[in-house]
């Protein structure tokens, strides 16, 4: 089993994490730790892990952009 953990810091980590969770597969878990969104991804192969991390980072960028432009402080 291959594993990657992605940690990113946000002003509104709960909102970002909530936006990401619907896209999580059974091999993914997302949690909030302070101002950090922590997502762990496990896959059987290195190629599968790379693909899933790439998809996750794309979703993360969209979630952050939407949060930045739609939610007022």
PDB file of N, CA, C and O in Angstrom:
ATOM      1  N   UNK A   1       0.842  -1.180   0.000  1.00  0.00           N
ATOM      2  CA  UNK A   1       0.000   0.000   0.000  1.00  0.00           C
ATOM      3  C   UNK A   1       0.884   1.239   0.000  1.00  0.00           C
ATOM      4  O   UNK A   1       1.836   1.330   0.775  1.00  0.00           O
ATOM      5  N   UNK A   2       0.571   2.184  -0.863  1.00  0.00           N
ATOM      6  CA  UNK A   2       1.292   3.451  -0.952  1.00  0.00           C
ATOM      7  C   UNK A   2       0.461   4.513  -0.243  1.00  0.00           C
ATOM      8  O   UNK A   2      -0.768   4.467  -0.283  1.00  0.00           O
ATOM      9  N   UNK A   3       1.128   5.477   0.412  1.00  0.00           N
ATOM     10  CA  UNK A   3       0.401   6.499   1.171  1.00  0.00           C
ATOM     11  C   UNK A   3       1.042   7.870   0.967  1.00  0.00           C
ATOM     12  O   UNK A   3       2.264   8.002   0.907  1.00  0.00           O
ATOM     13  N   UNK A   4       0.184   8.884   0.861  1.00  0.00           N
ATOM     14  CA  UNK A   4       0.641  10.276   0.812  1.00  0.00           C
ATOM     15  C   UNK A   4      -0.255  11.091   1.733  1.00  0.00           C
ATOM     16  O   UNK A   4      -1.458  10.849   1.828  1.00  0.00           O
ATOM     17  N   UNK A   5       0.348  12.057   2.406  1.00  0.00           N
ATOM     18  CA  UNK A   5      -0.414  12.984   3.238  1.00  0.00           C
ATOM     19  C   UNK A   5      -0.154  14.393   2.731  1.00  0.00           C
ATOM     20  O   UNK A   5       0.993  14.817   2.593  1.00  0.00           O
ATOM     21  N   UNK A   6      -1.244  15.115   2.456  1.00  0.00           N
ATOM     22  CA  UNK A   6      -1.160  16.481   1.952  1.00  0.00           C
ATOM     23  C   UNK A   6      -1.670  17.395   3.068  1.00  0.00           C
ATOM     24  O   UNK A   6      -2.777  17.216   3.576  1.00  0.00           O
ATOM     25  N   UNK A   7      -0.842  18.376   3.439  1.00  0.00           N
ATOM     26  CA  UNK A   7      -1.202  19.346   4.473  1.00  0.00           C
ATOM     27  C   UNK A   7      -1.162  20.747   3.867  1.00  0.00           C
ATOM     28  O   UNK A   7      -0.154  21.158   3.292  1.00  0.00           O
ATOM     29  N   UNK A   8      -2.275  21.475   4.004  1.00  0.00           N
ATOM     30  CA  UNK A   8      -2.334  22.843   3.494  1.00  0.00           C
ATOM     31  C   UNK A   8      -2.984  23.734   4.548  1.00  0.00           C
ATOM     32  O   UNK A   8      -3.880  23.301   5.272  1.00  0.00           O
ATOM     33  N   UNK A   9      -2.527  24.975   4.626  1.00  0.00           N
ATOM     34  CA  UNK A   9      -3.032  25.922   5.609  1.00  0.00           C
ATOM     35  C   UNK A   9      -4.000  26.886   4.944  1.00  0.00           C
ATOM     36  O   UNK A   9      -3.764  27.363   3.834  1.00  0.00           O
ATOM     37  N   UNK A  10      -5.107  27.166   5.650  1.00  0.00           N
ATOM     38  CA  UNK A  10      -6.169  28.012   5.098  1.00  0.00           C
ATOM     39  C   UNK A  10      -6.745  28.913   6.177  1.00  0.00           C
ATOM     40  O   UNK A  10      -6.672  28.601   7.365  1.00  0.00           O
ATOM     41  N   UNK A  11      -7.316  30.031   5.755  1.00  0.00           N
ATOM     42  CA  UNK A  11      -8.021  30.913   6.687  1.00  0.00           C
ATOM     43  C   UNK A  11      -9.309  30.265   7.182  1.00  0.00           C
ATOM     44  O   UNK A  11      -9.714  30.479   8.325  1.00  0.00           O
ATOM     45  N   UNK A  12      -9.949  29.480   6.334  1.00  0.00           N
ATOM     46  CA  UNK A  12     -11.207  28.806   6.672  1.00  0.00           C
ATOM     47  C   UNK A  12     -11.076  27.304   6.381  1.00  0.00           C
ATOM     48  O   UNK A  12     -11.712  26.795   5.458  1.00  0.00           O
ATOM     49  N   UNK A  13     -10.265  26.605   7.156  1.00  0.00           N
ATOM     50  CA  UNK A  13      -9.988  25.198   6.853  1.00  0.00           C
ATOM     51  C   UNK A  13     -11.218  24.297   6.905  1.00  0.00           C
ATOM     52  O   UNK A  13     -11.310  23.336   6.141  1.00  0.00           O
ATOM     53  N   UNK A  14     -12.152  24.592   7.784  1.00  0.00           N
ATOM     54  CA  UNK A  14     -13.360  23.769   7.859  1.00  0.00           C
ATOM     55  C   UNK A  14     -14.185  23.834   6.590  1.00  0.00           C
ATOM     56  O   UNK A  14     -14.745  22.830   6.149  1.00  0.00           O
ATOM     57  N   UNK A  15     -14.259  25.020   6.005  1.00  0.00           N
ATOM     58  CA  UNK A  15     -15.019  25.202   4.763  1.00  0.00           C
ATOM     59  C   UNK A  15     -14.316  24.481   3.614  1.00  0.00           C
ATOM     60  O   UNK A  15     -14.962  23.808   2.811  1.00  0.00           O
ATOM     61  N   UNK A  16     -13.002  24.624   3.538  1.00  0.00           N
ATOM     62  CA  UNK A  16     -12.238  23.956   2.481  1.00  0.00           C
ATOM     63  C   UNK A  16     -12.366  22.438   2.623  1.00  0.00           C
ATOM     64  O   UNK A  16     -12.602  21.746   1.633  1.00  0.00           O
ATOM     65  N   UNK A  17     -12.215  21.918   3.830  1.00  0.00           N
ATOM     66  CA  UNK A  17     -12.319  20.471   4.056  1.00  0.00           C
ATOM     67  C   UNK A  17     -13.708  19.961   3.687  1.00  0.00           C
ATOM     68  O   UNK A  17     -13.841  18.903   3.072  1.00  0.00           O
ATOM     69  N   UNK A  18     -14.741  20.711   4.059  1.00  0.00           N
ATOM     70  CA  UNK A  18     -16.104  20.303   3.728  1.00  0.00           C
ATOM     71  C   UNK A  18     -16.329  20.278   2.222  1.00  0.00           C
ATOM     72  O   UNK A  18     -17.060  19.428   1.712  1.00  0.00           O
ATOM     73  N   UNK A  19     -15.704  21.206   1.514  1.00  0.00           N
ATOM     74  CA  UNK A  19     -15.835  21.224   0.052  1.00  0.00           C
ATOM     75  C   UNK A  19     -15.119  20.046  -0.593  1.00  0.00           C
ATOM     76  O   UNK A  19     -15.530  19.578  -1.654  1.00  0.00           O
ATOM     77  N   UNK A  20     -14.061  19.566   0.034  1.00  0.00           N
ATOM     78  CA  UNK A  20     -13.273  18.466  -0.527  1.00  0.00           C
ATOM     79  C   UNK A  20     -13.866  17.093  -0.232  1.00  0.00           C
ATOM     80  O   UNK A  20     -13.768  16.194  -1.067  1.00  0.00           O
ATOM     81  N   UNK A  21     -14.473  16.912   0.922  1.00  0.00           N
ATOM     82  CA  UNK A  21     -14.917  15.584   1.370  1.00  0.00           C
ATOM     83  C   UNK A  21     -15.824  14.848   0.392  1.00  0.00           C
ATOM     84  O   UNK A  21     -15.664  13.636   0.244  1.00  0.00           O
ATOM     85  N   UNK A  22     -16.763  15.501  -0.284  1.00  0.00           N
ATOM     86  CA  UNK A  22     -17.627  14.746  -1.205  1.00  0.00           C
ATOM     87  C   UNK A  22     -16.864  14.039  -2.327  1.00  0.00           C
ATOM     88  O   UNK A  22     -17.346  13.044  -2.868  1.00  0.00           O
ATOM     89  N   UNK A  23     -15.689  14.539  -2.678  1.00  0.00           N
ATOM     90  CA  UNK A  23     -14.907  13.926  -3.748  1.00  0.00           C
ATOM     91  C   UNK A  23     -13.954  12.843  -3.237  1.00  0.00           C
ATOM     92  O   UNK A  23     -13.306  12.165  -4.035  1.00  0.00           O
ATOM     93  N   UNK A  24     -13.865  12.677  -1.923  1.00  0.00           N
ATOM     94  CA  UNK A  24     -12.975  11.648  -1.381  1.00  0.00           C
ATOM     95  C   UNK A  24     -13.451  10.254  -1.777  1.00  0.00           C
ATOM     96  O   UNK A  24     -14.649   9.973  -1.807  1.00  0.00           O
ATOM     97  N   UNK A  25     -12.494   9.399  -2.077  1.00  0.00           N
ATOM     98  CA  UNK A  25     -12.797   7.996  -2.324  1.00  0.00           C
ATOM     99  C   UNK A  25     -12.653   7.246  -1.006  1.00  0.00           C
ATOM    100  O   UNK A  25     -12.302   7.840   0.014  1.00  0.00           O
ATOM    101  N   UNK A  26     -12.921   5.953  -1.022  1.00  0.00           N
ATOM    102  CA  UNK A  26     -12.801   5.131   0.190  1.00  0.00           C
ATOM    103  C   UNK A  26     -11.369   5.109   0.714  1.00  0.00           C
ATOM    104  O   UNK A  26     -11.148   4.843   1.895  1.00  0.00           O
ATOM    105  N   UNK A  27     -10.396   5.386  -0.149  1.00  0.00           N
ATOM    106  CA  UNK A  27      -8.987   5.361   0.239  1.00  0.00           C
ATOM    107  C   UNK A  27      -8.484   6.709   0.750  1.00  0.00           C
ATOM    108  O   UNK A  27      -7.282   6.878   0.959  1.00  0.00           O
ATOM    109  N   UNK A  28      -9.382   7.667   0.953  1.00  0.00           N
ATOM    110  CA  UNK A  28      -8.981   9.017   1.351  1.00  0.00           C
ATOM    111  C   UNK A  28      -9.681   9.422   2.640  1.00  0.00           C
ATOM    112  O   UNK A  28     -10.826   9.042   2.887  1.00  0.00           O
ATOM    113  N   UNK A  29      -8.975  10.200   3.460  1.00  0.00           N
ATOM    114  CA  UNK A  29      -9.605  10.798   4.636  1.00  0.00           C
ATOM    115  C   UNK A  29      -9.109  12.231   4.769  1.00  0.00           C
ATOM    116  O   UNK A  29      -7.927  12.515   4.571  1.00  0.00           O
ATOM    117  N   UNK A  30     -10.031  13.129   5.108  1.00  0.00           N
ATOM    118  CA  UNK A  30      -9.713  14.543   5.262  1.00  0.00           C
ATOM    119  C   UNK A  30     -10.146  14.992   6.645  1.00  0.00           C
ATOM    120  O   UNK A  30     -11.239  14.670   7.111  1.00  0.00           O
ATOM    121  N   UNK A  31      -9.256  15.750   7.297  1.00  0.00           N
ATOM    122  CA  UNK A  31      -9.579  16.281   8.623  1.00  0.00           C
ATOM    123  C   UNK A  31      -8.977  17.674   8.741  1.00  0.00           C
ATOM    124  O   UNK A  31      -8.143  18.082   7.932  1.00  0.00           O
ATOM    125  N   UNK A  32      -9.421  18.391   9.766  1.00  0.00           N
ATOM    126  CA  UNK A  32      -8.900  19.723  10.047  1.00  0.00           C
ATOM    127  C   UNK A  32      -8.098  19.644  11.334  1.00  0.00           C
ATOM    128  O   UNK A  32      -8.537  19.056  12.322  1.00  0.00           O
ATOM    129  N   UNK A  33      -6.912  20.248  11.305  1.00  0.00           N
ATOM    130  CA  UNK A  33      -6.041  20.334  12.474  1.00  0.00           C
ATOM    131  C   UNK A  33      -5.620  21.795  12.617  1.00  0.00           C
ATOM    132  O   UNK A  33      -4.655  22.235  11.992  1.00  0.00           O
ATOM    133  N   UNK A  34      -6.348  22.538  13.439  1.00  0.00           N
ATOM    134  CA  UNK A  34      -6.080  23.974  13.548  1.00  0.00           C
ATOM    135  C   UNK A  34      -6.457  24.673  12.263  1.00  0.00           C
ATOM    136  O   UNK A  34      -7.606  24.607  11.828  1.00  0.00           O
ATOM    137  N   UNK A  35      -5.498  25.341  11.654  1.00  0.00           N
ATOM    138  CA  UNK A  35      -5.731  26.028  10.375  1.00  0.00           C
ATOM    139  C   UNK A  35      -5.329  25.163   9.184  1.00  0.00           C
ATOM    140  O   UNK A  35      -5.283  25.639   8.049  1.00  0.00           O
ATOM    141  N   UNK A  36      -5.040  23.905   9.445  1.00  0.00           N
ATOM    142  CA  UNK A  36      -4.520  23.007   8.406  1.00  0.00           C
ATOM    143  C   UNK A  36      -5.557  21.964   8.003  1.00  0.00           C
ATOM    144  O   UNK A  36      -6.213  21.362   8.853  1.00  0.00           O
ATOM    145  N   UNK A  37      -5.694  21.761   6.702  1.00  0.00           N
ATOM    146  CA  UNK A  37      -6.477  20.655   6.162  1.00  0.00           C
ATOM    147  C   UNK A  37      -5.482  19.531   5.890  1.00  0.00           C
ATOM    148  O   UNK A  37      -4.494  19.722   5.181  1.00  0.00           O
ATOM    149  N   UNK A  38      -5.752  18.359   6.458  1.00  0.00           N
ATOM    150  CA  UNK A  38      -4.862  17.207   6.318  1.00  0.00           C
ATOM    151  C   UNK A  38      -5.632  16.107   5.603  1.00  0.00           C
ATOM    152  O   UNK A  38      -6.663  15.644   6.092  1.00  0.00           O
ATOM    153  N   UNK A  39      -5.135  15.694   4.456  1.00  0.00           N
ATOM    154  CA  UNK A  39      -5.763  14.605   3.705  1.00  0.00           C
ATOM    155  C   UNK A  39      -4.737  13.503   3.496  1.00  0.00           C
ATOM    156  O   UNK A  39      -3.627  13.743   3.019  1.00  0.00           O
ATOM    157  N   UNK A  40      -5.129  12.297   3.862  1.00  0.00           N
ATOM    158  CA  UNK A  40      -4.288  11.119   3.661  1.00  0.00           C
ATOM    159  C   UNK A  40      -4.923  10.266   2.574  1.00  0.00           C
ATOM    160  O   UNK A  40      -6.123   9.993   2.582  1.00  0.00           O
ATOM    161  N   UNK A  41      -4.080   9.859   1.647  1.00  0.00           N
ATOM    162  CA  UNK A  41      -4.532   9.062   0.500  1.00  0.00           C
ATOM    163  C   UNK A  41      -3.727   7.770   0.480  1.00  0.00           C
ATOM    164  O   UNK A  41      -2.500   7.798   0.585  1.00  0.00           O
ATOM    165  N   UNK A  42      -4.409   6.645   0.346  1.00  0.00           N
ATOM    166  CA  UNK A  42      -3.747   5.346   0.225  1.00  0.00           C
ATOM    167  C   UNK A  42      -4.203   4.684  -1.063  1.00  0.00           C
ATOM    168  O   UNK A  42      -5.393   4.667  -1.378  1.00  0.00           O
ATOM    169  N   UNK A  43      -3.255   4.143  -1.798  1.00  0.00           N
ATOM    170  CA  UNK A  43      -3.558   3.420  -3.037  1.00  0.00           C
ATOM    171  C   UNK A  43      -2.622   2.240  -3.149  1.00  0.00           C
ATOM    172  O   UNK A  43      -1.549   2.231  -2.545  1.00  0.00           O
ATOM    173  N   UNK A  44      -3.022   1.248  -3.915  1.00  0.00           N
ATOM    174  CA  UNK A  44      -2.210   0.043  -4.078  1.00  0.00           C
ATOM    175  C   UNK A  44      -0.958   0.274  -4.909  1.00  0.00           C
ATOM    176  O   UNK A  44       0.066  -0.372  -4.683  1.00  0.00           O
ATOM    177  N   UNK A  45      -1.030   1.189  -5.868  1.00  0.00           N
ATOM    178  CA  UNK A  45       0.112   1.386  -6.760  1.00  0.00           C
ATOM    179  C   UNK A  45       0.603   2.832  -6.697  1.00  0.00           C
ATOM    180  O   UNK A  45      -0.143   3.740  -6.329  1.00  0.00           O
ATOM    181  N   UNK A  46       1.856   3.026  -7.058  1.00  0.00           N
ATOM    182  CA  UNK A  46       2.433   4.365  -7.101  1.00  0.00           C
ATOM    183  C   UNK A  46       1.723   5.214  -8.145  1.00  0.00           C
ATOM    184  O   UNK A  46       1.453   6.391  -7.905  1.00  0.00           O
ATOM    185  N   UNK A  47       1.420   4.634  -9.295  1.00  0.00           N
ATOM    186  CA  UNK A  47       0.712   5.368 -10.350  1.00  0.00           C
ATOM    187  C   UNK A  47      -0.677   5.796  -9.904  1.00  0.00           C
ATOM    188  O   UNK A  47      -1.098   6.921 -10.172  1.00  0.00           O
ATOM    189  N   UNK A  48      -1.385   4.911  -9.230  1.00  0.00           N
ATOM    190  CA  UNK A  48      -2.709   5.254  -8.716  1.00  0.00           C
ATOM    191  C   UNK A  48      -2.637   6.348  -7.670  1.00  0.00           C
ATOM    192  O   UNK A  48      -3.490   7.236  -7.634  1.00  0.00           O
ATOM    193  N   UNK A  49      -1.623   6.289  -6.817  1.00  0.00           N
ATOM    194  CA  UNK A  49      -1.433   7.309  -5.799  1.00  0.00           C
ATOM    195  C   UNK A  49      -1.150   8.660  -6.450  1.00  0.00           C
ATOM    196  O   UNK A  49      -1.722   9.676  -6.055  1.00  0.00           O
ATOM    197  N   UNK A  50      -0.276   8.669  -7.438  1.00  0.00           N
ATOM    198  CA  UNK A  50       0.056   9.917  -8.133  1.00  0.00           C
ATOM    199  C   UNK A  50      -1.184  10.525  -8.786  1.00  0.00           C
ATOM    200  O   UNK A  50      -1.403  11.733  -8.695  1.00  0.00           O
ATOM    201  N   UNK A  51      -1.979   9.711  -9.432  1.00  0.00           N
ATOM    202  CA  UNK A  51      -3.185  10.193 -10.103  1.00  0.00           C
ATOM    203  C   UNK A  51      -4.183  10.765  -9.092  1.00  0.00           C
ATOM    204  O   UNK A  51      -4.770  11.823  -9.319  1.00  0.00           O
ATOM    205  N   UNK A  52      -4.366  10.063  -7.985  1.00  0.00           N
ATOM    206  CA  UNK A  52      -5.313  10.517  -6.974  1.00  0.00           C
ATOM    207  C   UNK A  52      -4.839  11.807  -6.313  1.00  0.00           C
ATOM    208  O   UNK A  52      -5.643  12.710  -6.083  1.00  0.00           O
ATOM    209  N   UNK A  53      -3.551  11.909  -6.005  1.00  0.00           N
ATOM    210  CA  UNK A  53      -3.010  13.137  -5.419  1.00  0.00           C
ATOM    211  C   UNK A  53      -3.170  14.298  -6.405  1.00  0.00           C
ATOM    212  O   UNK A  53      -3.538  15.403  -6.005  1.00  0.00           O
ATOM    213  N   UNK A  54      -2.901  14.057  -7.670  1.00  0.00           N
ATOM    214  CA  UNK A  54      -3.063  15.091  -8.688  1.00  0.00           C
ATOM    215  C   UNK A  54      -4.513  15.577  -8.740  1.00  0.00           C
ATOM    216  O   UNK A  54      -4.756  16.783  -8.775  1.00  0.00           O
ATOM    217  N   UNK A  55      -5.474  14.656  -8.744  1.00  0.00           N
ATOM    218  CA  UNK A  55      -6.894  15.026  -8.744  1.00  0.00           C
ATOM    219  C   UNK A  55      -7.246  15.815  -7.480  1.00  0.00           C
ATOM    220  O   UNK A  55      -7.961  16.815  -7.541  1.00  0.00           O
ATOM    221  N   UNK A  56      -6.736  15.355  -6.337  1.00  0.00           N
ATOM    222  CA  UNK A  56      -7.013  16.023  -5.075  1.00  0.00           C
ATOM    223  C   UNK A  56      -6.497  17.470  -5.086  1.00  0.00           C
ATOM    224  O   UNK A  56      -7.202  18.386  -4.663  1.00  0.00           O
ATOM    225  N   UNK A  57      -5.276  17.667  -5.566  1.00  0.00           N
ATOM    226  CA  UNK A  57      -4.700  19.013  -5.589  1.00  0.00           C
ATOM    227  C   UNK A  57      -5.518  19.933  -6.499  1.00  0.00           C
ATOM    228  O   UNK A  57      -5.706  21.108  -6.182  1.00  0.00           O
ATOM    229  N   UNK A  58      -5.993  19.419  -7.601  1.00  0.00           N
ATOM    230  CA  UNK A  58      -6.861  20.203  -8.484  1.00  0.00           C
ATOM    231  C   UNK A  58      -8.143  20.598  -7.750  1.00  0.00           C
ATOM    232  O   UNK A  58      -8.558  21.756  -7.802  1.00  0.00           O
ATOM    233  N   UNK A  59      -8.772  19.635  -7.066  1.00  0.00           N
ATOM    234  CA  UNK A  59      -9.991  19.924  -6.301  1.00  0.00           C
ATOM    235  C   UNK A  59      -9.708  20.922  -5.179  1.00  0.00           C
ATOM    236  O   UNK A  59     -10.532  21.793  -4.899  1.00  0.00           O
ATOM    237  N   UNK A  60      -8.561  20.797  -4.548  1.00  0.00           N
ATOM    238  CA  UNK A  60      -8.159  21.699  -3.476  1.00  0.00           C
ATOM    239  C   UNK A  60      -8.036  23.130  -3.997  1.00  0.00           C
ATOM    240  O   UNK A  60      -8.498  24.065  -3.344  1.00  0.00           O
ATOM    241  N   UNK A  61      -7.427  23.308  -5.152  1.00  0.00           N
ATOM    242  CA  UNK A  61      -7.282  24.642  -5.733  1.00  0.00           C
ATOM    243  C   UNK A  61      -8.644  25.268  -6.015  1.00  0.00           C
ATOM    244  O   UNK A  61      -8.850  26.454  -5.759  1.00  0.00           O
ATOM    245  N   UNK A  62      -9.560  24.482  -6.535  1.00  0.00           N
ATOM    246  CA  UNK A  62     -10.901  24.990  -6.821  1.00  0.00           C
ATOM    247  C   UNK A  62     -11.612  25.353  -5.516  1.00  0.00           C
ATOM    248  O   UNK A  62     -12.228  26.415  -5.420  1.00  0.00           O
ATOM    249  N   UNK A  63     -11.530  24.484  -4.519  1.00  0.00           N
ATOM    250  CA  UNK A  63     -12.176  24.757  -3.230  1.00  0.00           C
ATOM    251  C   UNK A  63     -11.637  26.040  -2.610  1.00  0.00           C
ATOM    252  O   UNK A  63     -12.404  26.845  -2.082  1.00  0.00           O
ATOM    253  N   UNK A  64     -10.336  26.233  -2.671  1.00  0.00           N
ATOM    254  CA  UNK A  64      -9.745  27.435  -2.095  1.00  0.00           C
ATOM    255  C   UNK A  64     -10.192  28.681  -2.861  1.00  0.00           C
ATOM    256  O   UNK A  64     -10.514  29.700  -2.249  1.00  0.00           O
ATOM    257  N   UNK A  65     -10.213  28.607  -4.191  1.00  0.00           N
ATOM    258  CA  UNK A  65     -10.648  29.750  -4.990  1.00  0.00           C
ATOM    259  C   UNK A  65     -12.102  30.121  -4.695  1.00  0.00           C
ATOM    260  O   UNK A  65     -12.431  31.299  -4.551  1.00  0.00           O
ATOM    261  N   UNK A  66     -12.956  29.122  -4.608  1.00  0.00           N
ATOM    262  CA  UNK A  66     -14.369  29.371  -4.325  1.00  0.00           C
ATOM    263  C   UNK A  66     -14.518  29.974  -2.924  1.00  0.00           C
ATOM    264  O   UNK A  66     -15.288  30.914  -2.730  1.00  0.00           O
ATOM    265  N   UNK A  67     -13.796  29.444  -1.970  1.00  0.00           N
ATOM    266  CA  UNK A  67     -13.855  29.965  -0.603  1.00  0.00           C
ATOM    267  C   UNK A  67     -13.370  31.411  -0.567  1.00  0.00           C
ATOM    268  O   UNK A  67     -13.974  32.249   0.102  1.00  0.00           O
ATOM    269  N   UNK A  68     -12.298  31.707  -1.271  1.00  0.00           N
ATOM    270  CA  UNK A  68     -11.761  33.063  -1.291  1.00  0.00           C
ATOM    271  C   UNK A  68     -12.715  34.076  -1.913  1.00  0.00           C
ATOM    272  O   UNK A  68     -12.738  35.239  -1.509  1.00  0.00           O
ATOM    273  N   UNK A  69     -13.498  33.642  -2.887  1.00  0.00           N
ATOM    274  CA  UNK A  69     -14.331  34.601  -3.629  1.00  0.00           C
ATOM    275  C   UNK A  69     -15.774  34.649  -3.175  1.00  0.00           C
ATOM    276  O   UNK A  69     -16.494  35.575  -3.550  1.00  0.00           O
ATOM    277  N   UNK A  70     -16.229  33.685  -2.379  1.00  0.00           N
ATOM    278  CA  UNK A  70     -17.666  33.664  -2.037  1.00  0.00           C
ATOM    279  C   UNK A  70     -17.959  33.843  -0.563  1.00  0.00           C
ATOM    280  O   UNK A  70     -19.080  34.214  -0.214  1.00  0.00           O
ATOM    281  N   UNK A  71     -17.022  33.601   0.303  1.00  0.00           N
ATOM    282  CA  UNK A  71     -17.300  33.679   1.741  1.00  0.00           C
ATOM    283  C   UNK A  71     -16.643  34.922   2.297  1.00  0.00           C
ATOM    284  O   UNK A  71     -15.441  35.133   2.135  1.00  0.00           O
ATOM    285  N   UNK A  72     -17.432  35.733   2.947  1.00  0.00           N
ATOM    286  CA  UNK A  72     -16.940  36.959   3.560  1.00  0.00           C
ATOM    287  C   UNK A  72     -16.401  36.646   4.951  1.00  0.00           C
ATOM    288  O   UNK A  72     -16.956  35.791   5.641  1.00  0.00           O
ATOM    289  N   UNK A  73     -15.336  37.315   5.378  1.00  0.00           N
ATOM    290  CA  UNK A  73     -14.771  37.071   6.710  1.00  0.00           C
ATOM    291  C   UNK A  73     -15.729  37.466   7.825  1.00  0.00           C
ATOM    292  O   UNK A  73     -15.399  37.321   9.002  1.00  0.00           O
TER     293      UNK A  73
END
